[in-house]
Amino acid sequence: MRDYILKRLLLLVPTLIGITIITFLVIQLAPGSPVERKLQLEQGVKAEAITKDIMEQTKKLYGLDKPIYIRYWIWLKQIFTLDFGLSYKDHRPVINKIAERLPVTLTLNIISIFIVYIISIPLGVFSAVRQGSYSDRLTTFSLFALYSIPNFWLAMILIFFLGGGDFWDVFPVYGIISPGADQYPFFKKALNFLWHITLPVVCLTYADLAYLSRYQKGSLLEVLSEDFVRTARAKGLTESRVIFKHALRNSLIPIITIVASILPAMIGGSVIIESIFSIPGIGQLGFESILSRDYPVIMAIATITAFLTLLGILISDITYVFVDPRISFEGRK
């Protein structure tokens, strides 16, 4: 196990470098100039009013006058020391901006993932055991209906009905904490935070809940048709013992694989939700950076997302051993 983890960590470095090369090239080839955008925002002038000298001076200031491969090499050397450079927008260190926003987004998404797995796995097992029943059909219809609802539409509906619209004013719809809540005791502050993120977490959770529960159902039904399950039943074991001791553990392997993609996908999907609920997270920061062509921030977010994806794949592979003891990463002698 130790040798396997070490090899995977070593392999993570060239993989991450390859991802950053592709991302860097795509960002540089995107239409729109960060220099022109910045000058327009700062000076309030039109594009044709910006002189060539001003453009060249600004490009030199941000190192954009160098060839693309030199810029990438400089940036690559910086990230190995966790130095993502300075933001084009406000000249703040990018690592500081990420450090302020990333914990908020990670907290939202980790809570969402926890809720998704806690609910979707039992729901998938229930549907598989009662396949074809009215309760299974009702569950399937409800989940597919949820899966088809766009998250931005649901967010607006929740704000309208529960966020002080024409109906009930139950949940706040702005930020992650009330004004002055920094002075609250720990538990009161934590409850205030949970109160603020209830609606955003619902919007981040429901689609994956529908998807994973259907995936769990299909995986368990496939395992229940295997020979070892029929053998366990033939031995006289109770149905609950057959399902939870023999079948469920094997059906969890595909579910664990999905963990590697859920967290980065949620971070990407949180762009809309964070913008709607004015949550100061990494999704909102990424959206603002794209609009302002803030290349250092965009590259930092893309690199962190790629790292989380690779880390999620590694965690999924290691978790296989705990779910199925037959799986081993040790080499055969």
N, C-alpha and C positions, 0 to 999 in steps of 0.2 A: 504494500500500500504506500509506504513512504517513497519508494523509488518511482512509483507511478505518479504520485503527486508532484515530485520533483521534476520529472520529465514533462508533465503537462504545464507546469509553471515556466519551464524553460521554453517550451513551444509557444507559450502565450506571447512572448516578446516579439518574435518575428511576425506572428499573426497580427498583433496589434499594430506593428509598423506598416504592414501591408494595407491594413484598413485605413490608417492615417494618410498614406500616400494617395489612395483613391479619393478619400474625402477631401484632402487638400486640393487636388486637381479639380474636382467637381466644383468646389466653392470658388476657386480662382476663375474658372471658366463661366461662372454664372453671370448673367447680364447685370449691369449696374456697377458704378464705380464708388467705392467707399469714400474716396477723396472728394468726388463731386457731391456726394450725398452729405458729407460732413460740412463742406463749405456752404452748401445751400442752407443747412439747418443753423449754422453759426452766424452767417452773415446775412441770411435772408435775401440772397441774390438769385437771379435766374442762371441757368446753366451757361447761356451764351455770354453772360456778363463776367464769368470767371476767366481771368486771363491765364495764358499759358504759363507765365512765370509763377503765379500762385499755385497752379496745379503741380508744377514740377517741385516747388519747395515743399508742398504738403506731402507729395509722394516720397521725397527724400526723408522727410521727418519720420514717416512710418515705415521706411525701408521698402516701399513698394516700387522703387526705381530699379531694384536688383532683379536679375533673372529669377524665374519661378523656382528652379532647382536650388538656388542659393538661399532663397527665402525659406524653402522647406527644410533645408539642412540646419539653418539657424533656429528655426522653430523646433525641430526635432531635438537638438541639443538642449534647448531650454526645458522641454517637458520632462526630461530625465531628472531634472532638479525641481520638478513641480513648478516651474516658472512658465506660465502660459502667456507672458507678456502683459502689455497694457491695453486696455480697452480703447478703441478708436473714439468711442462716444464721450467718455468722461475722464479718460486717462488714469482710471483706477486700475490696480492690479487685477487681472482676470481671476486669479485664484481666490482673491478676497470676495469678489462678486459671486463666484461659484459657492464658496464656503457659506455665504449668507443664505443662498437660495436652495442648495441641494438638500440640507436636512429636512426642510419643509416638504419637498416633493417625495423624498424617500419615506418619511413618516406616513404621508398620505397613501403611498403605494404599498408599503409593507402592511399597513392596516387593511387595505383593500384585498391584498393577496391572502392574508390570514382569513378574512371573512369568506372569501371565495372558496378556499379549500375546505374550511370548516363546514360550509353549507353544501357545496356541490358534490363532495364525495358521498355523504349519507343520502343526498337526494338521488344521485345516480344509482346507488345500491338499491334504494327503494324502488325506483323505476324498473331496474333490471329484474328484481325479485317478483314484482307484480306486473310483468310485461303483458300488455294487452288488456289490462283491467281499466275500469273507468278512471280510477285515480291516476294511472300511468298516462292515459290519454289527456286528462285534464292538466297534469304536470307538463307534459310535452307541449301542449298547445300554449300554456302560459309562458313557458321558457322561450319558445320560438317567437312569441309575441314580444317578449322583452328584448330578445336579441335583435329584432328588426327595428327597434326604436332608436333613432339617433341620440347620442348623449347630449348634444347641445339643445335638442328639442325638449328632452326630459328635464334638463337643467332649467330651462325657461318655465316649464310647467310647474316644477317644484317651487321656483321663486314666486310664481303667480299665486299658487294656492297656499304655500306654507311660509313664504318669506315676506309677508307684509303687503301683498297685493290687494286684491278685492276680497280676500277671504281671511285666513288666519295668519297672524304674525307670530309664528312659533320659533323659527330658526333664523339666525342672522345670515345675510347673503353677501357680506363684505369682509374680507380679511380672515385671519385665523385667531384673533384674540380681540377682546373688547378694549376700548380706550381705558387706560389706567389699570388694566388687569395685571400688569407687570408687578404691582405691589401686593397682589393677592397671595395668600398662603399657597403652598404647593398643590394641595388637592383641589382647592377652589380654582386655581389657575388651570390645572389639568382638565377639570370639568368644563371650564369655559372654552378651552381649546377644542375638546371633543364636541361641544355644542356647536361651535363654528364650522367644524369639518364634516358634520353629519351629512348634509346635502351633497357636498363634493364627493364624499366617499361612496354614497349611494350611486352617483352618476358614474364613478369609476369602476363600480363593482358589478352591476347587474348584467352587463354583456358577457363578461368572462364567466360569471356564475352560470348563465345559460349554456355557454359553450362547453365548459368543463364538466358540468353535470351530464350532458349528452355524451361527452367523450368517455366519462366514467361508466355510464350505462353500457355503451358499446363494448368497452374493454372487458367489463365483467361478464357480459353475455358470451363473449368469445371464450373466456376462460372456463365458464360453466359448461361449455360443450367439450372440454378436453377429457381425455381418458382418465386422468388421475382424479378428477372430480366424480366421475361415474364410479370409480373404484371406491372412493371415500363413502359415497352413498350406499354402495353395495355392502360395505362393512357395517352398516347400521348406524352411522353417525347422524346426529340430528342435523336438520337443514341449516340452522344457525351456525353450528360448528363447521359445517362444510363451507359455508359462505365466508365467514369471518376468519377462520383459521387457515383454510387452504386456498380458496379462490381469490379473496380480496387482496392478499399480499401480492399475488402475481398480476392482478389487474392494475395495481398502482404504478407499475413500471412505466407505462406510457404517460401516465399523469405526471410523474416526476420529471420526465423529459421536457414537458411543456414549461416547467418552472424556468428553464433557461431563457425562454423568450418572453415570459409574461412581464417581468420587471422592466426591461427596456421598452417593451411595447406600451406599458402603462405610462412610463415617463414621456414617451412621444404623444400618447393620447391625452395626457394631462395638460397639454398646451391650451386646448379649447376650454377645459373646465377651469383651469387657473385664470384664464382671461375673463371668463364669465363671472366668477366669484371673486375676482380681484385678489387672488392668492399670490403672495410674493414667492413663487417657486421657480424651479429651473425651467419649467415649460413656458411660463410667462417671459422669463429672461431670454430664452431662445427665440421666441416670437419677436420680441422687441429688437433683438440683435440682427435677425434676418431683415427686418424692415430698414434698419440703419446701416446694413452691410458691415456689421462689426465682426470682421473675420476672426480675430483672436478668440472672442467669446464663442462664436459658432464652432470653431475647431475644438475648443476645450470641451464643450458640451458633447460634441460628436465623439471625442476620444473617451470621455467618461462613460458614455452610453455603450461604446464598443467594449470597454473594459468590463462593465457590468454584465454584458452578454457573455463574454468569455468566462468570467467568474461564475456565472449562473450555470453554464455548461459543465464546468468542473465540479461544482457542488452537486449537480444532478448525477454525474457519473459516480461520485463518491457515495451518494445516498442509495444507489442501487444495491450496494453491499449490505446495507442495513435492512432493506426491504426484502431482498432475496439472498439468503446465505449461500446459495449455490454459485453466485457470481463472485469471482475473485480476480483481482488484478495482478496477482503474483504469477510469475512465469513458471511453466511446468518444467520439472527437471527431467 
